[in-house]
């Protein structure tokens, strides 16, 4: 059986040592961390990293937590805020390579 040859331009992010061959956008992990800490409940950091599904899910989680906070008097919104602040801290402490692999972006 013959191998199918796939052109190099069809691949996504591929890390080969230090050089990165990619057609993915350039994104700053520091800006992503700030967006997660400040606007994390609105999913802005996910939209910035082009993870639209995760951003919409974060908005949905925030709305559900807010409704439960108001009607059932449960403290879920501070828990959600703590999670997004931790996510911002993870962006800050991980390496550029790990950030690129996880989020399919190139760093500045």
Secondary structure as UniProt FT lines:
FT   HELIX           8..10
FT   STRAND          14..16
FT   TURN            17..18
FT   STRAND          19..21
FT   HELIX           29..39
FT   HELIX           40..42
FT   HELIX           44..48
FT   TURN            49..50
FT   HELIX           52..72
FT   HELIX           77..93
FT   HELIX           96..103
//
